[in-house]
Amino acid sequence: MKYNRCGKSGLLLPQISLGLWHNFGSVDNFENGENIVKTAFDKGITHFDLANNYGPVPGSAETNFGTILKNNFKGNLRDEIVISTKAGYTMWDGPYGDWGSRKYLLSSLDQSLKRMNLEYVDIFYSHRFDPETPLEETMMALDHAVRSGKALYAGISNYNPEQTREAIEILKRLGTPCLIHQVKYSMFVRTPEEGLLDVLEEKGVGCIAFSPLAQGLLTDKYLKGIPENSRASNPNGHLQLEEVSEEKIKKVIALNEIAQQSSQSLAQMALAWLLNDNRITSVLVGASSVSQLNNNIESLKNLEFSPVELEMIEGILY
Ligand code: NDP
């Protein structure tokens, strides 16, 4: 594993990080999840990403991750891993379990720590921008989380370029720099190229790309229809059937051919394509099996693209 510096901070993150959004809830097979986390760490993946609402049921991914830590990461191993969590989407009933108020963020962080049985997380994120709450209030909550020792770093996710710039400036004034932005970015989702990556580079803030495989679309999984054991066919999965469109699959087939020509799987090429941009600190993958994770880690063996390959890829995507 190689480790990239997260923006201009002191923190190094693995080029591949593991997210626990799917496959780690109370409805999933615990042992499978535990094996994925153990394999990840053994291969040098030191960063694990959670959020208060990951499950289903919401919260259960954190509870399961807490058990995985207790079973496998004893003693000083806690110091060898970077754990993140977030608050910002709906978590509990009533007016205090959603969006970006100080009340929600700080009580949610306490709940996350309890579920994972941790004294602190490494990164605490505002999961989304809240148009109804002053940005100062949301950022002051992140600053407080860090000052109180419940988080080591602050991050933001799903903020647009203008909101990002403002959030970074507020956090800087407060004395808690913004470490990282967690953003949806893949060959199929190019919005970060419309200003966000420039803001992050200018401000020295790291960037971690979530759903880098477009939830599995950018793999060989859907080449011949929708298999039973796939996220698109899972009633708890967030990949909508209509996203697996004929038009998308045509592109997937063409991309797969390019990947094969360079002896890569499509998943490997899709991850390498993101990591080829040095503004990307880490790609945050999901996996439903150990073999998928291993396949993804192999992408690090070849991150190079010739100008011709890059041009061919752009030709397929646009
Ligand atoms: P990916 O785009 O990496 O999709 C992962 C899924 O793709 C797997 O669960 C599996 O699906 C399939 N897959 C993965 N590797 C392979 C492979 N080698 N071959 C075939 N299929 C493969 O990422 P996710 O959408 O899971 O997101 C990753 C993380 O990003 C989340 O866990 C979370 O931590 C974070 N995230 C953050 C968000 C935010 O708002 N900040 C929002 C969404 C995610 P299958 O089940 O079909 O096998």
Boltz pocket constraint, residues with backbone or C-beta under 6 A from the ligand:
constraints:
  - pocket:
      binder: B
      contacts: [[A, 18], [A, 19], [A, 20], [A, 21], [A, 22], [A, 23], [A, 49], [A, 50], [A, 127], [A, 157], [A, 158], [A, 182], [A, 183], [A, 209], [A, 210], [A, 211], [A, 212], [A, 213], [A, 214], [A, 215], [A, 216], [A, 217], [A, 219], [A, 220], [A, 221], [A, 229], [A, 230], [A, 231], [A, 232], [A, 267], [A, 284], [A, 285], [A, 286], [A, 287], [A, 288], [A, 291], [A, 292], [A, 293], [A, 295], [A, 296]]
      max_distance: 6.0
